[in-house]
């Protein structure tokens, strides 16, 4: 048994190695979202300053500072930021973050496939998920680390849901599923939203499944609901403020003309085959990057569908029903990538914020990998080793070459952490969380300006300054309107000589009036009511979930000893 587990672990490590080998090399590679290292570095600084949960950072946003992690999935960056905070170079910490997202997906796909189809099926599902072409697009073309993590976490949800039908594992299933849902939401905002929608539809399907097969309507339905409730509660500290406070930012710009979903539907021919590239998405059927599902994936999916149809009466109703949900999920995921789904995109609330229909390829990859495991499951046991060997050979020949960046470049590790790089180059990549009318610097020097500038009228001495505040001694020669180079966001408070003042907001920046003479100005970022409420909901959700799981686990071991 130990030897078998060792061999399985070794094979999974090999899968992961060939998918992430360029990340393990020296240097780095270009990607569409080329601000990953900067986000990890500023997250590390925020953690070191004692901010938790991290919402606002100091250097991004052209040095104005902005609440990126109040809106942008923070989970991957907590992992990378913790390594950065303990002294790991930002580039290395970013690579660790990327590797964790890939490895997590491989392990989750294996566990899910093993629970459904046994060890051979689990290995096959892990293989086909790890080397799903869109995973290479996420990592090496787009740099969509949040999507990468969210897809992996969604697999964990499915692992948890599989346990709900077993009374002995039901509480464990709620625990795993809730953590997976929270992880999905916290990894990528829009995929989290889409994931909740999929689960809501799945809740209805699961209820029908329970009625037709298990006839355990109260237990299964209640357990499924608990997964959603606990998952939403744990992640409430993130999604609740994001929903209510996005109106204070320019986040609506993300659904502008360049990210209008009408221009980014995938053509059916592109799902079968489209040229590999490192460019962007464009209207029509000719894009700079590939949206192919993979010919082998499609062929295996077709084979699994045929096996399911022609063996409908030979296998258990439970397996047939589960595979029906998988096929429906796969067809639905692909459907939302093509133009036929335009009507739904236009009428489902907030769907426009998903921006790109091809993001649903993430979910398609999950369902395709499950169908690959089903093919092995339906074959005689004596064939399993040979089938897996053939699959590995085909994947190695056709898919592993895709898991390469356009090129690798060398750059001094410390250069990624320079304020000049973070405040200007990296900030140019993503500035939608700034106030809409705030002036944007035209060059690096403008971005390097401090929060409070000294001039002929005022002299400034900085007493302390960090991610979430600062204190300054300011000597004014006359009454002066002090403009603070700070992106105003609800939660910022200001005081002059210990007395709280309400600033005027002009072009997204606060202005306070100073009297002639010496003044001590203090600013501090605090939680609003909605953030405090959301934090408490998350805290209560974590405590309740741990209590339920701990009580069940303790009771299990106690019964086992008796």
N, C-alpha and C positions, 0 to 999 in steps of 0.2 A: 504493500500500500504506500509506504514511504517512497519507494523507488518510482512508483507510478506518478505520484504527486510531483516528484522532482523532475521527471521527464516532461510532464505537462507544463510545469513552471518554466523549464528551460525553453520549451517551444514557444510559449507566450513571450518570453524575453526576446527570443529571436525575432518574432513578429514585430515587437515594439522597436527593436534595434534598427531594422531595415526601414521603418517608417520615420524614425527620428535621427538617423545617422548624420544628416547634414547639420542638425542642431548641436550635435556633440562635437563638431569640429571647431577649430579656432576661427575667429572672425564672426561675421554676421551676414545677413542677406536682406535685400530690399523686399518690401511688401507694400500693399496699398495703405494699410493702417500702420504707418511707420512711426508710431509714438508709444510702442509697447514698453521700451526701456524707460522712457520718461515717466510713464504712469507708475511703473514699479518703484522707481526712485522716489517720486513724490509721496507714494503710499508709505514707503519706509520712513520718510521724514515725518509724516503725519502720525504714524504709530509711535515713533520715538518721542514726539511732543506730547503724547498722552491722549490724543484724540481717538475716541472709539465710541460708537462706530464712526469711521472716517467718512466725512461728507465733503469737506472743503479742503483744498490744497493751495499752497502758497505760490508756486512758480508757474504752473500751467495757466493758460489764459493770458498769455503775453505778460505775465508778471502781475496782472490784476488779481490773480487768484480766483478760482471759481469752484462751485459745488459739484464737480464731476461725479464723485462717487455717491452723490445723492440721487443720481439718475442713471449712471453708467454701471452695468453689472460689476460689483466690486470683488466677488469671491476669488477669481483667479489672481487678482492683484493683492489680496490679503496674503495669499500664499507667497507670491513673489516678493511682496513688501516686507514680510516677516524675515525672509532671508536677507534682504537688503538692510533691514534695521539691525541685524546682528553682525553686519560687516561684510557680507558677501557682495562682491562687485555687482552693480546694477545689471550689466549684461548677463552675467552668470545667473543671477537670480531670475532674470526674464527667461532664460533658457530652461531653468528648472521648472518655472511655471508652465511653459509650453510642453515640456516632457510629461509633467504630471497630468495635463489634460489628455494627452494621447494615451498614456499608460492606463489611466482611469477608464477610458472608453474600451480598451482591449480587455481589461479584466472584467468590466461590467458585462460586455457582450459574451464573454466566456461563461460567466456565472448564469446569465439568463439562458443561454443556449443549453448549458448543462442541465439546468432545472427542467427545461422543456424536453430535451432530446438525448440526454446522457452526455458522457464525456466527448465522444466523437462529434456529436452535434454541436456541443459547446465550442470545441476547437474550430469547427468549420465556421460557425457564426462569428467567432472572434477574428478569424482570418479575413472573412469577407467584409466585416465592419472596419477593421483596421486599415484595409487597403481600398476602401470605397473611394473612388476618384475625387469626390467633392471634399473629402477630408484633406487631401493634398492641396486642393484649392484654398481651403480654410487656413491652412498653416503656411504654405509656401508662396501663395499668390496674394491672398487678401490680408493675411495676418489677423484673421478673425479669431483671436484667442478665446473671446467670450463665447462665440458660437461653438467652438471646439469643446469647451468645458460643458456648455449647456446640453449639447447632444449626448455627451458621456453621462451626464447626470440624469438625463431622461431615461436612459437605459436602467439606471438604478431604480427609478420609479416603477418600471415594468417588473423588475426583480421583486420589488415589494408587493406589487399587485398579484403576482403569481402565488404568494403565500396566503392570500386572503381566503382562498377556498379551502384551506386546511385549518381546522379548528385549533390544532396545536401550534400552528405558526402564524395565526392571525395577528396577534399583537406585534410579533416581529415584523410582519408584513407592513403593518401600519407605520412602525418606526422607520423601516427602510424606505418605504414609499414616500413618507413625509419628508425625510432628509433629501431624497432625490428630487422632489418637487421644489423644496426650498433652494437646493443647489442649482436647479435649472433657472429659477427666477433670479437668483443672485448672480448668476454667471452672465446672462444676457437678457436684457429687458424685454426685447421684442419676441425672442424665442420663448421666454418665460410666459409671456402673454399668450402666444400661440399654443404653448404646451398646456396651459390651463384650459384653453378652449378644446383641445383634443381630449383632455381628461374628462371634461364636462360631457362631451359627446360619448366618450367611452363609458361614462357612468350610466347613461341610458342603455347602451349596448350590454353592459355588464349586468344590469338589472334584468334585461331580457334573457341573457345567458343563464342567470341564476334561476329564473322562472322555468326555463325549458330543460335545463340539465341538472343543476344541483338542487333546485327547489329550496334554497336557503335564502329566501329573499331578505328577511330582516338582518341576518348576520352579514351577508356579503354587501348589501347596499349600505348598511351603517358603517362597515369597515372602510369601504371605498370613500364614503363621505368624510370619514375621519382622516384619511390620507390627505384629501384636499384641504380640510379645515386646518390640520396641524401644519401642513406645508405652507399655507398662506399665512398662518400665525407666526411661524418661525421667521419668515422673510418679510413680515410686515414693516420692520424698521426701515426697509429699503423701498418697497413698492408703494406704501401708503403715502409717505412724503413726496415721492416722485410724482405720483398722480396729482396731488393737490397743489404742488409747488412748481410744476413745469411752466406755468403761465408767467413766471418771473424771469424766464430765460428765453433765449432765441431758439429753443429746441424745435419749434415748428419749421425752422429752416431745413431740417433734415428731410422733409417731404416736399421740397421745392422741385423745380423743373428737372434737376439732374437725378433726383431720386423718386420721381413719380412712377408708381408701380405700372401705370399704363405703358411705359416705355421699356419694361424689363421682363415681360413674359418670355418664357422659353418656347421655342418651336419644337414640335415633336421630333423632327429630324435631329435636333441637337441632343435630345435625350439618348438617342441611339449612338450618335458619334458627332463630336464637334472638335475642331482643332484645339490642341493644347496651347495655351498662351498665358502671358503674364500681364495683359492689359485689363481693361475694364469692361463693364456691361454697357450695351448700347441698344437703341431701338432696332427691331428687326431680328434677322436670323444670323447675322454675322457679328460676333462679339470678340473681344480681346482675350477672353478666358473661356474655359470649357465648362459645359454643364452636363456632360455625358454621365449617365448612370453606370456605364461600363457594360460592354457587350456580354461578358461572362456573367455578370450579375443579372442581366435581363434574361439570358438563356436559362440560367439556374432558376430564376423566378418562374419562368414559363414551365419548366420541368416540374417544379414543386406544385404549381397550380394543377397540372395534369395529374400528378400523383394524388393530390387531394381529391380531385373530382372522381377519379376511377377507383379510389379506395374508400369511398365515402361510407360504405356499409361494413368495411372490414376493421376499422379502428374505432376507438372509443368516441362516444359523442362529445366528451369533454375536449379531446384533442381536435376534433373536427370543428367544434365551435371556436376554440382558441385560434386555430389557423384561419377561420373565416374572418375573425377580427383583424388578424395580421394582414390578410389580403385586402380587406376594406381599407385599413390604414395606409397601405402602400399605394393603392389606387387613389385615395383621397389626397395623399401628400403630393403625388405627381400631378393630379388634377389642378391643385392650387398653384402649380408653377406655370401652367399654360393659359393661353388667352380665353379658353372656354369658361374659366372661372371668374372672368372680369366682373360679372354682375355681383357675385358674392363679395369680391374685393371692394366694390363701390358701396355696398349696403351693410356689411358687418361693421359694427362700431370700432373705431380706432385701427382698423386693418391697414389704413394707409401708412401708419407709423412703422409697419413691417418693412416698407419701402420696396423690397425686392422679392418678387414671387419665388425666385429660385432659392431663397432661403429655406423653403420647404424641402429641398433636397436633403437637408440634414435628417429629417424624419424619414424620408424615403430610404436613406441608407440603413437606418435601424431596421425597418421592416424587411428590406431585401436581405439583410444578414440573417434574420430569423428564418426566412424561407430557405436559405442555403442550408441551415442546420436541419431543417425538416427533410430535405432531400436525403441526407445521410441517414437520418432516423428511419426513413422508409426503405432503406436498402438492407440486405442481409448483413448480419454482424461480421461475417467473414470478409466482406468487401470493404469495411470501413477504413482500414489502414491504407488500402490501395486508392480509395476515393480521395482521402485526405491528401495523400502524396500527389495525386494528379492535380488536385485543386491548388496545392502549394506551388507546383511547377507552373501552372497557368498564371497564377497571381504574380509569381516571381518574374515571369516573362513579360506580362502585359501591364502590370500595375506598379510594381516597385520602381521602375524608371520614372514614374510620374512624381514620386516623392522626393523631388529635388528642387532647390530654388533656382531662380533665373541665373544667378551667379552669387559668389561669396566675396565679400570684401573685408579687408582688415582695417581696423580703426582702433586707436588707443582706447582701452576700456574706460579710462577716466573721462574721455571726451563725451561719452554718452551722458555723463552726470553733470556736465558743466551747465551753469545757469543760462548761459547764452544759448546753448542748444535746446534746453527745455523751454525757455521763455519765448523763443521765436520759432525755430524750425519745427519742433514737436508741437507747439501750440497752433501752428498753421494747419496741422492735420485735422484738428478737432477743436472748434471754438464755439460750437452751438449752445454751450451752457453759459455763455456770457449774456448780459443784458443786450437787447436788440440794438440799442443806439449808442453803445459804448465805442469811443474812437479806437480804431485798431492801429497799432504802430506800423510804420512803413519800413522799418529796418531794425536791426538787432539792437542798436544803441537806444532807441526809444523804448524797447521792451525791457531794458535793463534799469530803467529809472526806478527809484525807491518809492515807497508808499507816500512819504511826505518829503517834498523837495524844499531845499533851502534856497532863499533868494535874497534880494536886497531888503526886503521888508521883514522877513522872519529868519531867525536862526534856529536850527533844530538839533537836538541831542537825543539820540535813541537810547532809552534805558533798557529795554528788552523788546524782542520781536520774535514771533514764531508763526506757525501755520494758522493759528486761530486767534491771533491778537497782537497787541503791542502797546508800549507806553513810551511817551515822548515828552521831553521838556522843550517848550517852544517859547521863544522870546520875540514878541511882535512890536514893531516900532509904532504901529497904529492899529486901529480896528481892522481886522483882516478876515476875509472869507477864505477859509482854509479848504482847499480841494484835496481830498485824500485819494490817491491813485489806487483805488480798490473797487472791484466789481461788487456793487451793493446787492445783497441778497437777504431776505428775511432771516433774522437771527443776529445780525450785526448790531451791537450796541456801542454807544459812544458816551464818554463823560469828559467834562472839562473841570479840573480842580475838584474832582469827586462828585460833581453834580451831573446827573444824566441829562443829555441833550438829544433832541431829535433833529437829525440832519436834513437838509434839503437834498433832493436827489436830482442831479442834472447830468444828462447823457450817461446814466447808469452809475455815476460816482457820487459819493456823499460829500456834502459841503457843510462845514460847521463854522460858526462865527466866533472869532477870538477877539477878546478885548486887548487893548494896548497893554504891554507888559508881559510878565512871565506867566505861563500857563502850563499845566500838566494835562496832557491829552491821553486818554486811554481808550482803546477799542478792544472788543472781545466778541467772538462768535459764540452764540448760545443757541440752545435748542428752542424751537417754537413749540406751541402746544401740540401740533399734529405730530412733530417728531418725538416729543416726550410720550405721547399716547402710543405711537407706533413702537417705540422702544419697549414700553411696558407690555404691550401685546406680545412682542417677540420673546421677552423674558418669561412671561407667563406661559407661552406656548412651549418653550424649551423645558421649563420645569414640569409642566403637566405631561409632556411626552416622555421625559425621563422617568417620571413617577410611574406612569402606566407600564412602560417597558421594564423598569426595575422591579416593580411589584410582580409582574408576570415571570420574569427571569428568576427572582428569588423564590417564588412559589414553585417553579419547576424544579430547581435544585433541592428544595426542601422535600418535595414529593419524591424525588429520586433517591434521596438518602433514606427516607422511610421505607 
